[in-house]
Amino acid sequence: MAAVRRGAAALVARLRAALSPRISFPYRVELKEGKKYAWCSCGHSRAQPFCDGSHRTLAPDKAPVRFTAEADGKVWLCACKRTRGPPRCDGSHLRLWEAGSGARR
């Protein structure tokens, strides 16, 4: 199972590099139990998927989603910013592809 996960992460990395930057793929990140994080909800952060404060000037109506990791491990965090369960990816980017719009907000 670990090999499948590594393969999926490698595939996403290759696709992200090869395809248009308008197409958003989820980020696979390592979280540490008890650590606090701020997920970027505006899409302007240069530290994606985490907030770097860019929303203050570029999207003042947006705020990061703050969360504390419940366990150590790798998770998929949303990049398209359309997830119904932020910060985790729920596959919304797939619906955007089907609709012909992989653009970030």
Steps between C-alpha positions, in 0.01 A plus 500: 500500500787739577639443150162593351495823703855587395406426140194725522704783650764462228233501229342818637844665512567406135157619387534826692833565325376403152155657486371853499536687830127570467429140600500452876617176656483426872816530708622196690658628820642352818322623813620464858255415778415801715661752265289797389472584131336771290370380162484763226140557393565784255743329260756783501753356746844417365525237776209289374312328644579705809429867564778759469279803569451598133124521554548815707568703186386278213177355645404688817158331507666158547659350810710187546345187644683427823518141619698274731619164368333214685768247410840470334477409134460603140176654380371656179419870540283680248663717234195600296346674804156356419498214752188462712712384793797735527788455527485141374450415135159351425550454125339831400783557251370200304161668464677815377679298230173345392350848473802613301631742761812405694577861583579608851292772658 
